[in-house]
Amino acid sequence: MTTTLKQRLREDLTAAIKDRDELRSATLRLTLTAITKEEVAGKTARELSDDEVLKVITREAKKRREAAEAFAQGGRKDSAERELAEGELLAAYLPKQLGDGELAEIVSSAIKEAGAEGPRAMGAVMKIVNPKVAGLAEGGRVAAEVRKQLAG
């Protein structure tokens, strides 16, 4: 039987606790809590699929990046560094992100496919691009690239 992503997180948490790795154990605990919270949200409790677990991890990693930015702007360097470290730790569980060149290529082929011109076509292009880059590029990055190519 293959281990699910959630099982892998639990096993890594156990190892981190045994190694007394405070950063890793705290980060994994928070992530597993977010997964559990997602599982019990709604009318009935359910087990999340690996894809759904990936979405939760992606969301948690994004929270860490945003918190790090906020701490850095607020002059709290040590808190910002911890948030960045937690984000990097979570990134290890995510699929490799697309590079700028790969993303630009996907967006330009989607623009051709949609026959789109100008900023008004953004929605049509995003509908084509999003399924292709799901989990491989952050939404804000994708939107910025689409905007840039439609404007240019």
C-alpha positions as CSV (number, residue, x, y, z in Angstrom):
1,M,0.0,0.0,0.0
2,T,1.3,3.4,-0.9
3,T,1.5,6.0,1.9
4,T,-0.6,9.1,1.5
5,L,0.8,12.6,1.8
6,K,-1.0,13.0,5.1
7,Q,0.6,9.8,6.5
8,R,4.0,11.0,5.3
9,L,3.4,14.3,7.2
10,R,2.5,12.4,10.4
11,E,5.6,10.1,10.1
12,D,7.8,13.2,9.5
13,L,6.2,14.8,12.6
14,T,7.0,11.8,14.7
15,A,10.6,11.8,13.5
16,A,10.9,15.6,14.1
17,I,9.6,15.2,17.7
18,K,12.1,12.3,18.3
19,D,14.9,14.5,16.9
20,R,13.7,17.4,19.1
21,D,13.5,19.6,15.9
22,E,11.2,22.3,17.2
23,L,10.8,24.2,14.0
24,R,9.9,21.2,11.9
25,S,7.6,19.7,14.5
26,A,5.7,23.0,15.1
27,T,5.3,23.5,11.4
28,L,4.1,20.0,10.7
29,R,1.7,20.2,13.7
30,L,0.1,23.4,12.3
31,T,-0.2,21.9,8.8
32,L,-1.8,18.7,10.1
33,T,-4.2,20.8,12.1
34,A,-5.1,22.7,9.0
35,I,-5.7,19.4,7.1
36,T,-7.9,18.1,10.0
37,K,-9.8,21.4,10.1
38,E,-10.5,21.1,6.3
39,E,-11.6,17.4,6.8
40,V,-14.2,18.3,9.4
41,A,-15.4,21.5,7.6
42,G,-18.9,21.1,6.1
43,K,-21.8,18.9,7.0
44,T,-19.9,15.6,7.1
45,A,-16.3,14.7,8.0
46,R,-14.3,13.1,5.3
47,E,-10.7,12.0,4.4
48,L,-8.9,14.4,2.1
49,S,-7.3,13.1,-1.1
50,D,-3.6,13.8,-1.8
51,D,-4.6,16.6,-4.2
52,E,-6.7,18.3,-1.5
53,V,-3.9,17.9,1.1
54,L,-1.5,19.5,-1.4
55,K,-3.9,22.5,-1.7
56,V,-3.9,22.9,2.1
57,I,-0.1,22.7,2.2
58,T,0.1,25.3,-0.6
59,R,-2.2,27.6,1.3
60,E,-0.2,27.1,4.5
61,A,3.1,27.9,2.6
62,K,1.5,31.0,1.1
63,K,0.5,32.2,4.6
64,R,4.1,31.8,5.7
65,R,5.4,33.9,2.8
66,E,2.9,36.6,3.4
67,A,3.5,36.6,7.1
68,A,7.3,36.8,6.5
69,E,6.8,39.9,4.3
70,A,4.6,41.5,6.9
71,F,7.1,40.8,9.7
72,A,10.0,42.1,7.5
73,Q,8.1,45.3,6.8
74,G,7.3,45.7,10.5
75,G,11.0,45.3,11.3
76,R,10.7,41.9,13.1
77,K,13.5,40.2,11.3
78,D,13.7,37.1,13.5
79,S,9.9,36.4,13.1
80,A,10.3,36.9,9.3
81,E,13.2,34.4,9.2
82,R,11.2,31.8,11.1
83,E,8.2,32.2,8.8
84,L,10.5,31.9,5.7
85,A,12.0,28.7,7.2
86,E,8.6,27.2,7.8
87,G,7.6,28.1,4.3
88,E,10.7,26.4,2.8
89,L,10.0,23.3,5.0
90,L,6.4,23.1,3.6
91,A,7.7,23.7,0.0
92,A,9.6,20.4,0.3
93,Y,6.2,18.6,0.2
94,L,4.9,20.5,-2.8
95,P,5.6,19.7,-6.5
96,K,8.4,21.7,-8.1
97,Q,7.2,25.1,-9.1
98,L,7.3,26.2,-12.8
99,G,10.1,28.5,-13.8
100,D,9.3,31.9,-15.3
101,G,10.1,30.7,-18.9
102,E,7.9,27.6,-18.6
103,L,5.0,29.7,-17.2
104,A,5.4,32.3,-20.0
105,E,5.3,29.5,-22.6
106,I,2.1,28.0,-21.2
107,V,0.5,31.5,-21.0
108,S,1.4,32.4,-24.6
109,S,0.1,29.1,-26.0
110,A,-3.2,29.7,-24.0
111,I,-3.5,33.2,-25.5
112,K,-3.1,31.8,-29.0
113,E,-5.6,29.0,-28.2
114,A,-8.1,31.5,-27.0
115,G,-7.4,34.0,-29.8
116,A,-7.3,36.6,-27.1
117,E,-6.3,40.2,-27.4
118,G,-6.2,42.9,-24.8
119,P,-6.8,42.9,-21.0
120,R,-10.5,42.1,-21.4
121,A,-9.6,38.5,-22.5
122,M,-7.9,37.8,-19.1
123,G,-10.7,35.6,-17.8
124,A,-10.8,33.4,-21.0
125,V,-7.0,32.9,-20.9
126,M,-7.0,32.2,-17.1
127,K,-9.7,29.4,-17.7
128,I,-7.3,27.7,-20.1
129,V,-4.1,28.3,-18.1
130,N,-5.3,27.4,-14.5
131,P,-5.9,23.7,-15.1
132,K,-2.5,23.3,-16.7
133,V,-0.5,25.0,-13.9
134,A,-2.6,23.9,-10.9
135,G,-0.3,23.3,-8.0
136,L,2.8,24.3,-10.1
137,A,2.5,28.0,-10.0
138,E,0.9,30.5,-7.5
139,G,-2.2,32.2,-8.8
140,G,-0.8,35.7,-8.4
141,R,2.2,34.8,-10.5
142,V,0.0,33.3,-13.2
143,A,-2.3,36.4,-13.3
144,A,0.7,38.8,-13.5
145,E,2.1,36.8,-16.5
146,V,-1.2,36.8,-18.3
147,R,-1.7,40.5,-17.7
148,K,1.8,41.2,-18.9
149,Q,1.4,39.2,-22.1
150,L,-2.1,40.6,-22.9
151,A,-0.8,44.2,-22.4
152,G,2.3,43.6,-24.5
